[in-house]
Amino acid sequence: SGRGERAAAASRAERLLNACREGRLEDVAALLEEGAAADDEFETAGTGLMHAAERGHAGVCRRLLESGADPCRLHSVTGMSSIHFAAANGRDEVLQLLLSAAPSPDVRAVDGSTPLHLAALSGRLGALRRLLSKGAAATARRADGATPLHLAAHSNQGAAIAVLCEGGAVVDAGMPGTGVTPLMAAARGDHLRAVSQLASHGADPNARCVAESGGRTALIIAAQHGAASVVPALLQAGAEPDAFASDGLRSALFAAARRGHLDAVRQLVRGGAAVDARNARGSTPLMLCCVDGLREAARELVVLGADVNAAEPLTGFTPIMYAAALGHAELCADLVAYRADVDARQTARGSDEDDDEAGGHERGGAAAGRAAGERRSRGASSGGASAAEGAVMAGVRDEATEVARAGRLLRGHRPDLAAAAAGAGPALLPADLDLVGGSAAASGAMLLGTGRTPLMWAAARGHERVVKVLLDVGGADVNGMDAGGRTALDLARARLRREEAEDCKSGLGNRAAQRHQQPVAMVPPREVGGGLHDGRAAWRDAEHREAEWPVSSPGGSPLLAAE
């Protein structure tokens, strides 16, 4: 019957597959004589030729080819041909047989791979040479745009890279859409052999990804991924140590430091990278480590010569200001030990309008500012200073003068930051405005906190542990005033008032009472008695603790995996 015939055919196909897999040539010949089809695929396990090619059974492959097996047939699951399996496993004798029976050495798998791709990925030098001698294209691309050279670089096959370059591969071929070159793929994986071979064959160490992929060089990519061993090789090949990505914010040193890759940081500085290089915003690597609270990276940079008192030209922020404003108490202690200026002031200004406002503050002075605020509260004219200016300088709840323009810059870009700029959240730092990017960040950041010291920033943001470090360890001046005439105590009280007001609005009651402590509490100098006091003993002892790369196929036989 038809059902019996189909069962018998399936049985022969299964027995033929097993015989091919095990290299039993006599059994293969007997099954073929019984009527087994040479090119049948048993279920999803592939054909006998695929298994024989993968395992290098040349006699079985020859007998199957004589019986009509197709060397270009694709596996129903893996999408590869017998030629792919032979090339990937370095079966040179079998590969010669299959190529002799195939119309082209560039048979394509489902993903666009040619046998040359797989030989390059696994470093099969004999297969590479045989395929190239038969006319295989060294520049062939997979569906994702990867060339055989990309795959050899990705898997650190230095000798394969040499064979491919001698066989016509384009050493700086970029991936479509990203521009990733083989050198970038090797650098990302910290593959020293691949990097050295590519460099010796003329790879450009300063080639860049396309802007949409960051415009990074191989050195920036290596630093970002902590590939320290290839950094000296890239620098020796001519990589620019201080080249920035297309956004102007990341060089190799910035990338390594912010990821905490200290070995790469050391290699870069020893290789000529400027430890105090500045990005498009004027930030140094040390400043951004202070933003992220990276103590080890910050220490390494200081040991390598970073300036602990460098200030951003647009914002006036120093490393210790960032650390203080963001609550990194231990890092603040480290910076104090490295002689950071605990009384440094944020002095930068942005537009001409900001300069005019600063001039008004200077003319009026702290007393005039407070008087203006008091007149505002009585409804009187503020005289030389506007009502809004007086309110800001006196520490009144309405801080519109400081945040209005920042809010306009942010609105429509980042609603969460726009809310903070409008007073619905904590005061913004230049680091917050970095998220917006461009000139908006540069101009908006300077509206906030001008004239503040690290102590003022810590007080304004409620970081008690930082306050204690700055006072007890650093000896910070507790009586200093910002451009608005406010002391650290004024800023701490203003924060507390805002929190109480927000709690009342939301019906939650007094948040300070619920916490059983204020975010920051300090006795003003006049309450200590006997003239101005340094204020350090006046701080509370209690602490509020705040809380598209080319890849290889899976290991093992893809045929067995498909089964």
Secondary structure, DSSP 8 states (H G I E B T S, - for coil): -HHHHHHHHHHHHHHHHHHHHHT-HHHHHHHHHHT--TT-B-TTS-BHHHHHHHHT-HHHHHHHHHTT--TT---TTT---HHHHHHHTT-HHHHHHHHHHSS-TT---TTS--HHHHHHHHT-HHHHHHHHHTT--TT---TTS--HHHHHHHTT-HHHHHHHHHTT--TT---TTT---HHHHHHHTT-HHHHHHHHHTT--TT----GGGT---HHHHHHHTT-GGGHHHHHHTT--TT-B-TTSS-BHHHHHHHTT-HHHHHHHHHTT--TT---TTS--HHHHHHHHT-HHHHHHHHHTT--TT---TTT---HHHHHHHTT-HHHHHHHHHTT--TT-------SHHHHHHHHHHHHHHHHHHHHHHHHHHHT---TTS-HHHHHHHTT-S--HHHHHHHHHHHTTT-HHHHHIIIIISS---HHHHTTT-HHHHHHHGGGS-TT--HHHHHHHTT-HHHHHIIIIIT---TT---TTS--HHHHHHHHHHHHHHHHHHHT---HHHHHTS-SS-B--HHHHSSS----GGGB-S-------------SS-HHHHH-
